[in-house]
Amino acid sequence: MKTLIKATSVLALLAATPAMAWEPAKPVEIVVAAGAGGASDQMARMMQAAIQKNNLMKQPVIVSLKGGASGAEALMYMKGSDGDPNKVLIAYSLIYMLPLSAKIPFNWRDLTPVSVIAMDQFVLWDNASGPKTVKDFIAAAKASSSPFKMGGTGSKREDHVLTVFMEKKTGAKFSYLPYKSGGEAATQLVGNHTESNVNNPSENLEVWRAGQVRALCVFDKERIAYKTKVTETQSWNDIPTCKEEGLDMQYLMLRAMFLPGKVTPEQTAFYDDLFKKVTQTTEYKEYMEKQALKPVYLNGKDMLKFLEEDDALNKSLMTEAGFVAK
């Protein structure tokens, strides 16, 4: 009888003990769909540092650059990694745009959404010697005998889409020149080889601080939040929205984390918790302000709702711009 009671007690104790939560058993790879030094690479390395410095995970983090074929290399690599919980993609609007423009066999639904961790804003910039307001810039573009040259990163992507819609909204004509990076687009603007670009804040940061370019407006419904002075006279918050300046255009680009398809709910939950902790670190907060990114955290149903709406918006923009491959 005592033996039976003892065995029953052991079974009850085992039943009351929660199962060990899943965690990676080998190094975790953050996959970047771009080359070295770009915004995605910089964000991945910030996350790598935040995780390691704050001991948020036992296993080390490796940043893996797979920017071949305009980022298609990374998308297909993740698609072919079903069930592997040790690979995480840091994604942006490429996940919608590239399959449409290049007809690659990829859909973001092939992967497992984990969380949206930030948003990129876009700014209309011109040379410091150019027009001082959006109104004057558009007037100059309309009056020009040849289309204004707009520099950007890549073809049939965010910068190119914004350029097409500026034409549609204003009637001005632009000649879009794709460069390999936002840094190269900034250099071309400083040298007056282009009249403007629509770089992210961070891509023009140093030349803005040096007084070589002017921030005309931000393509968002609200101003950039940061009020610390970046130049001698201006903070990011001093840049008006494009709508304030009479150009009613808005566009935000997600920065989101995806696992491969066919991973378990426990594995997804581990990374959701991990990235939530990352957004609470000093490294993340300092990076957000330095790069003038918009802090956001979406997961679960909220993330899925956002992805569906953002996918539809990007498809609409790409279709109207004529960028969808036949």
Disulfide bonds with the S-S distance in Angstrom:
Cys217-Cys242 2.14
